[in-house]
Amino acid sequence: MAGVFRVFGRRGYNEGAAGHISVRDPVDPETFWINPLGRHFSLMRVSDLVHVDKEGKVIGGNKAAVNAAGFQIHSELHKARPDVHAACHTHSVYGKTYSTFGKELEMLNQDVCMFYKSHSVYTDFGGVVLEKEEGQRLAKALGNGKAIILQNHGLLTVGSTVDEAGYLFTLMERCCEVQLLADSVKGYEKKIISDLSL
């Protein structure tokens, strides 16, 4: 988990205190580990991580405060999806930019096909997520998918491991970049991969 934070830090996926990664605890799966508030991703160590229960109480690891919005999002995702063992969310540049359109990614190339019929858009952004109900709405919008574009906000990915969730985040960020580049080209028609090919 700390390694994924380091990768995210190198790629610039950190905007101040915004952004969080969680991993379900393997011994007590109703609890999870999350990053402390204010620690830069590129400096994250295992000893920095915070173990919280489903109510947000710190029960182990670093006894630091956690991002309240991060807790609300991740706790509801883990409750709704027993198959999800890790989730990643940050306000990355291309993800934030593409999220302003409030639409799913087009199947422009084989890489983005990883998200074919397995990503969605959450259009009801209401600012910083500080209420349990908002976290529940996010989890519902994600459904059984791998990723969600949070309109006017950023990206969120999930996986059965932190490696998978982290990889999917970096892939989705790159797919948003490619989509923006393709949309900016004038005078050419985009060729979308058809459902029949998938």
C-alpha positions as CSV (number, residue, x, y, z in Angstrom):
1,M,0.0,0.0,0.0
2,A,2.8,2.4,0.9
3,G,4.4,1.5,-2.5
4,V,1.2,2.5,-4.4
5,F,1.3,5.9,-2.6
6,R,4.9,6.3,-3.6
7,V,4.0,5.6,-7.3
8,F,1.1,8.0,-7.1
9,G,3.4,10.6,-5.6
10,R,5.9,10.3,-8.4
11,R,3.1,10.6,-11.0
12,G,1.8,13.8,-9.3
13,Y,-1.5,12.3,-8.2
14,N,-1.6,14.4,-5.0
15,E,-3.4,17.7,-4.5
16,G,-2.7,18.7,-0.9
17,A,-4.7,16.7,1.5
18,A,-7.0,15.3,-1.2
19,G,-6.7,11.7,-2.1
20,H,-6.8,8.4,-0.3
21,I,-6.1,4.7,-0.7
22,S,-7.6,2.0,1.5
23,V,-6.9,-1.7,2.0
24,R,-9.3,-4.1,3.9
25,D,-7.6,-5.7,6.9
26,P,-6.9,-9.4,6.1
27,V,-7.5,-10.4,9.8
28,D,-10.6,-8.3,10.5
29,P,-12.2,-7.6,7.1
30,E,-14.8,-5.2,8.6
31,T,-11.9,-2.8,9.2
32,F,-9.4,-1.2,6.8
33,W,-6.1,0.7,6.6
34,I,-6.0,4.2,5.1
35,N,-3.5,7.1,4.8
36,P,-3.2,9.7,7.5
37,L,-4.3,13.3,6.8
38,G,-1.6,15.6,5.5
39,R,1.2,13.0,4.7
40,H,2.6,13.5,1.2
41,F,2.1,10.5,-1.0
42,S,5.7,10.4,-2.0
43,L,6.8,10.1,1.7
44,M,4.4,7.5,2.7
45,R,5.7,4.6,4.8
46,V,4.0,1.5,6.2
47,S,4.3,3.0,9.7
48,D,2.3,6.0,8.6
49,L,-0.8,4.0,7.7
50,V,-3.9,4.2,10.0
51,H,-6.1,1.2,10.9
52,V,-9.8,2.2,11.4
53,D,-13.0,0.4,12.2
54,K,-16.3,0.7,10.3
55,E,-17.2,3.7,12.5
56,G,-14.0,5.6,11.7
57,K,-12.4,4.9,15.1
58,V,-8.6,4.6,14.9
59,I,-7.8,1.1,16.3
60,G,-4.2,0.5,15.2
61,G,-1.2,1.6,13.3
62,N,-0.4,5.3,13.2
63,K,-2.7,7.1,15.7
64,A,-3.1,10.0,13.3
65,A,-6.2,11.7,12.0
66,V,-7.6,10.5,8.6
67,N,-9.4,12.4,5.9
68,A,-13.1,12.5,6.9
69,A,-14.3,12.4,3.3
70,G,-11.9,9.6,2.6
71,F,-13.3,7.5,5.4
72,Q,-16.9,8.1,4.3
73,I,-16.1,7.0,0.7
74,H,-14.0,4.0,1.5
75,S,-16.1,2.7,4.4
76,E,-19.2,2.5,2.3
77,L,-17.4,1.0,-0.6
78,H,-16.0,-1.8,1.6
79,K,-19.4,-2.4,3.1
80,A,-21.2,-2.6,-0.2
81,R,-18.5,-4.7,-2.0
82,P,-17.1,-7.6,-0.1
83,D,-15.0,-8.4,-3.2
84,V,-13.2,-5.1,-3.0
85,H,-10.1,-5.2,-0.9
86,A,-8.6,-1.9,-2.0
87,A,-9.8,1.4,-3.3
88,C,-7.9,4.4,-4.7
89,H,-9.1,8.0,-5.2
90,T,-7.2,11.1,-6.0
91,H,-7.7,14.4,-7.8
92,S,-5.3,13.7,-10.7
93,V,-5.0,16.3,-13.5
94,Y,-6.5,14.3,-16.4
95,G,-9.1,12.6,-14.3
96,K,-10.3,15.9,-12.9
97,T,-10.3,17.5,-16.4
98,Y,-12.2,14.6,-18.0
99,S,-14.6,14.4,-15.1
100,T,-16.0,17.8,-16.0
101,F,-17.8,16.3,-19.0
102,G,-19.8,13.8,-16.9
103,K,-19.5,11.0,-19.4
104,E,-18.0,7.5,-19.6
105,L,-14.8,6.9,-21.5
106,E,-15.1,5.9,-25.1
107,M,-13.6,2.6,-26.2
108,L,-10.8,4.3,-28.3
109,N,-8.1,1.7,-27.9
110,Q,-7.3,-1.7,-26.3
111,D,-6.2,-0.2,-23.0
112,V,-9.4,1.6,-22.2
113,C,-11.3,-1.7,-23.0
114,M,-10.2,-2.7,-19.6
115,F,-13.1,-0.5,-18.4
116,Y,-15.6,-1.7,-21.0
117,K,-19.0,-1.9,-19.2
118,S,-17.2,-1.8,-15.9
119,H,-17.0,1.9,-15.2
120,S,-19.7,4.5,-14.5
121,V,-20.1,8.2,-13.8
122,Y,-21.3,9.7,-10.5
123,T,-23.1,12.9,-11.5
124,D,-24.5,14.1,-8.1
125,F,-21.3,15.7,-6.8
126,G,-22.2,17.7,-3.7
127,G,-18.8,18.9,-2.6
128,V,-16.6,17.2,0.0
129,V,-18.1,13.9,1.1
130,L,-18.8,14.2,4.8
131,E,-22.0,12.3,5.1
132,K,-22.6,8.5,5.2
133,E,-25.4,8.8,2.7
134,E,-23.1,10.4,0.1
135,G,-20.7,7.5,0.5
136,Q,-23.6,5.1,0.0
137,R,-24.6,6.9,-3.2
138,L,-21.1,6.6,-4.5
139,A,-21.0,2.9,-3.7
140,K,-24.3,2.4,-5.5
141,A,-23.1,4.3,-8.6
142,L,-20.0,2.1,-8.7
143,G,-22.2,-1.0,-8.7
144,N,-20.1,-4.0,-9.6
145,G,-17.7,-2.0,-11.7
146,K,-13.9,-1.4,-11.4
147,A,-14.0,2.4,-11.6
148,I,-16.1,5.5,-11.3
149,I,-15.6,8.9,-12.8
150,L,-16.8,11.4,-10.1
151,Q,-18.2,14.3,-12.1
152,N,-16.3,17.6,-11.4
153,H,-14.2,15.7,-8.9
154,G,-11.8,13.0,-10.0
155,L,-11.4,9.2,-10.4
156,L,-11.9,6.2,-8.1
157,T,-10.9,2.6,-8.8
158,V,-11.3,-0.6,-6.8
159,G,-9.6,-4.0,-6.9
160,S,-9.2,-7.3,-5.2
161,T,-5.7,-6.1,-4.2
162,V,-4.1,-2.7,-3.7
163,D,-1.8,-3.5,-6.7
164,E,-4.9,-4.0,-8.9
165,A,-6.7,-0.9,-7.7
166,G,-3.5,1.2,-8.1
167,Y,-2.8,-0.1,-11.6
168,L,-6.4,0.5,-12.7
169,F,-6.1,4.1,-11.4
170,T,-3.0,4.8,-13.3
171,L,-4.6,3.2,-16.4
172,M,-7.8,5.2,-16.1
173,E,-5.8,8.4,-15.6
174,R,-3.9,7.7,-18.9
175,C,-7.1,6.8,-20.6
176,C,-8.6,10.2,-19.6
177,E,-5.5,11.8,-21.1
178,V,-5.8,9.9,-24.4
179,Q,-9.6,10.7,-24.5
180,L,-8.9,14.4,-24.1
181,L,-6.2,14.3,-26.8
182,A,-8.4,12.5,-29.2
183,D,-11.3,14.9,-28.5
184,S,-9.0,17.9,-29.2
185,V,-8.1,16.7,-32.8
186,K,-10.3,18.5,-35.4
187,G,-11.0,17.3,-38.9
188,Y,-10.8,13.6,-38.2
189,E,-13.5,11.1,-37.2
190,K,-12.8,8.9,-34.2
191,K,-13.1,5.2,-34.8
192,I,-14.7,3.6,-31.7
193,I,-14.2,-0.1,-31.0
194,S,-17.6,-1.7,-31.5
195,D,-19.4,-3.8,-29.0
196,L,-19.1,-6.7,-31.4
197,S,-15.3,-6.6,-31.1
198,L,-15.6,-6.8,-27.4
